[in-house]
């Protein structure tokens, strides 16, 4: 993935950090499995997955 200045700045947003943690916790809660392994940059890891990860307001 090329370095994109917009995405670099966006990844630092508190919202995206919190949303990523919510996605990971929810996935593990409902499936009993981890979506990704522990990493220092979960946001970047999710962006590079070979499949889509989506969320919505429930």
PAFI-721488 format. One record per residue: residue number from 1; chain; z, x, y of N, C-alpha, C, O in turn. Coordinates in steps of 0.1 Angstrom, whole numbers, always signed. Last residue first. Layout:
<pts>
resi | chain | n.zz | n.xx | n.yy | ca.zz | ca.xx | ca.yy | c.zz | c.xx | c.yy | o.zz | o.xx | o.yy
NUM | A | Z | X | Y | Z | X | Y | Z | X | Y | Z | X | Y
...
</pts>
This chain:
<pts>
resi | chain | n.zz | n.xx | n.yy | ca.zz | ca.xx | ca.yy | c.zz | c.xx | c.yy | o.zz | o.xx | o.yy
58 | A | +153 | -255 | +4 | +156 | -265 | -6 | +165 | -275 | -1 | +169 | -285 | -7
57 | A | +126 | -238 | +16 | +138 | -244 | +19 | +141 | -255 | +9 | +132 | -263 | +6
56 | A | +112 | -213 | -6 | +111 | -224 | +3 | +125 | -229 | +6 | +135 | -226 | +0
55 | A | +94 | -185 | -18 | +106 | -192 | -16 | +103 | -204 | -7 | +93 | -204 | +0
54 | A | +77 | -163 | -42 | +77 | -173 | -31 | +91 | -180 | -30 | +98 | -180 | -40
53 | A | +58 | -137 | -53 | +72 | -142 | -53 | +73 | -151 | -40 | +71 | -146 | -29
52 | A | +30 | -129 | -73 | +36 | -135 | -61 | +50 | -139 | -63 | +54 | -144 | -74
51 | A | +26 | -96 | -88 | +26 | -111 | -89 | +32 | -116 | -76 | +40 | -109 | -69
50 | A | +31 | -69 | -88 | +17 | -74 | -92 | +16 | -89 | -93 | +6 | -94 | -99
49 | A | +50 | -59 | -60 | +49 | -65 | -73 | +35 | -70 | -76 | +28 | -73 | -66
48 | A | +54 | -50 | -34 | +45 | -43 | -42 | +44 | -48 | -57 | +37 | -42 | -65
47 | A | +73 | -66 | -22 | +60 | -66 | -16 | +50 | -59 | -25 | +38 | -62 | -24
46 | A | +96 | -58 | -37 | +90 | -72 | -39 | +76 | -73 | -33 | +68 | -79 | -39
45 | A | +100 | -32 | -27 | +97 | -34 | -41 | +91 | -48 | -43 | +81 | -49 | -51
44 | A | +106 | -38 | +0 | +94 | -31 | -3 | +90 | -33 | -18 | +78 | -34 | -21
43 | A | +131 | -51 | -5 | +120 | -58 | +2 | +107 | -51 | -1 | +97 | -58 | -4
42 | A | +147 | -32 | -17 | +142 | -43 | -25 | +131 | -51 | -18 | +122 | -56 | -25
41 | A | +154 | -2 | -16 | +145 | -10 | -7 | +139 | -22 | -15 | +127 | -21 | -19
40 | A | +170 | +7 | -35 | +175 | +8 | -21 | +166 | +0 | -12 | +171 | -5 | -2
39 | A | +174 | -13 | -65 | +167 | -3 | -56 | +172 | -3 | -42 | +178 | -13 | -38
38 | A | +177 | -25 | -97 | +184 | -21 | -85 | +176 | -11 | -77 | +171 | -1 | -83
37 | A | +146 | -41 | -108 | +158 | -32 | -110 | +164 | -29 | -97 | +158 | -31 | -86
36 | A | +139 | -76 | -104 | +136 | -62 | -102 | +148 | -54 | -106 | +159 | -59 | -105
35 | A | +150 | -99 | -115 | +136 | -99 | -112 | +131 | -85 | -110 | +120 | -81 | -115
34 | A | +172 | -100 | -143 | +169 | -95 | -130 | +154 | -95 | -127 | +146 | -92 | -136
33 | A | +182 | -131 | -159 | +176 | -118 | -159 | +174 | -113 | -145 | +174 | -121 | -136
32 | A | +191 | -156 | -159 | +199 | -147 | -166 | +193 | -133 | -167 | +199 | -124 | -173
31 | A | +178 | -175 | -145 | +171 | -170 | -157 | +180 | -161 | -165 | +177 | -159 | -177
30 | A | +194 | -183 | -124 | +187 | -194 | -132 | +181 | -188 | -144 | +178 | -196 | -154
29 | A | +205 | -159 | -114 | +214 | -171 | -117 | +207 | -180 | -127 | +213 | -184 | -137
28 | A | +183 | -144 | -108 | +192 | -139 | -119 | +201 | -151 | -123 | +204 | -152 | -135
27 | A | +172 | -159 | -88 | +164 | -156 | -100 | +173 | -152 | -111 | +172 | -157 | -122
26 | A | +192 | -158 | -69 | +188 | -170 | -75 | +181 | -168 | -88 | +183 | -175 | -97
25 | A | +193 | -130 | -62 | +205 | -137 | -68 | +201 | -150 | -75 | +206 | -153 | -86
24 | A | +167 | -127 | -52 | +171 | -119 | -64 | +183 | -126 | -70 | +184 | -126 | -83
23 | A | +167 | -145 | -30 | +157 | -146 | -41 | +162 | -139 | -53 | +161 | -145 | -64
22 | A | +188 | -133 | -15 | +189 | -147 | -20 | +180 | -149 | -32 | +183 | -155 | -42
21 | A | +177 | -109 | -8 | +189 | -109 | -17 | +191 | -123 | -23 | +195 | -124 | -34
20 | A | +156 | -118 | +7 | +153 | -110 | -5 | +165 | -111 | -14 | +164 | -113 | -26
19 | A | +169 | -129 | +28 | +161 | -138 | +20 | +158 | -131 | +7 | +158 | -137 | -4
18 | A | +181 | -107 | +40 | +190 | -117 | +35 | +182 | -126 | +25 | +187 | -129 | +14
17 | A | +158 | -93 | +48 | +168 | -86 | +40 | +177 | -97 | +33 | +179 | -96 | +21
16 | A | +147 | -111 | +65 | +139 | -107 | +53 | +149 | -100 | +43 | +147 | -102 | +31
15 | A | +166 | -113 | +86 | +162 | -125 | +78 | +156 | -121 | +65 | +160 | -126 | +54
14 | A | +167 | -88 | +98 | +178 | -92 | +90 | +174 | -104 | +81 | +179 | -105 | +70
13 | A | +138 | -67 | +96 | +144 | -80 | +101 | +155 | -84 | +92 | +154 | -84 | +79
12 | A | +124 | -47 | +85 | +137 | -44 | +90 | +145 | -56 | +95 | +157 | -56 | +98
11 | A | +100 | -57 | +79 | +109 | -54 | +68 | +123 | -52 | +72 | +132 | -53 | +65
10 | A | +87 | -57 | +104 | +91 | -70 | +98 | +101 | -68 | +87 | +111 | -76 | +85
9 | A | +80 | -30 | +107 | +90 | -36 | +116 | +96 | -49 | +110 | +108 | -51 | +111
8 | A | +62 | -28 | +85 | +73 | -19 | +86 | +84 | -25 | +95 | +96 | -25 | +92
7 | A | +43 | -48 | +92 | +51 | -49 | +80 | +63 | -40 | +80 | +74 | -44 | +76
6 | A | +32 | -35 | +115 | +38 | -48 | +116 | +48 | -51 | +104 | +59 | -55 | +106
5 | A | +22 | -10 | +105 | +33 | -11 | +115 | +40 | -24 | +116 | +52 | -25 | +118
4 | A | +17 | -3 | +72 | +13 | -13 | +82 | +24 | -14 | +92 | +35 | -18 | +88
3 | A | +6 | +21 | +51 | +16 | +18 | +61 | +11 | +9 | +72 | +2 | +13 | +79
2 | A | -9 | +6 | +21 | -10 | +14 | +34 | +2 | +11 | +43 | +8 | +0 | +42
1 | A | +0 | +9 | -12 | +0 | +0 | +0 | +0 | +9 | +12 | +8 | +18 | +14
</pts>
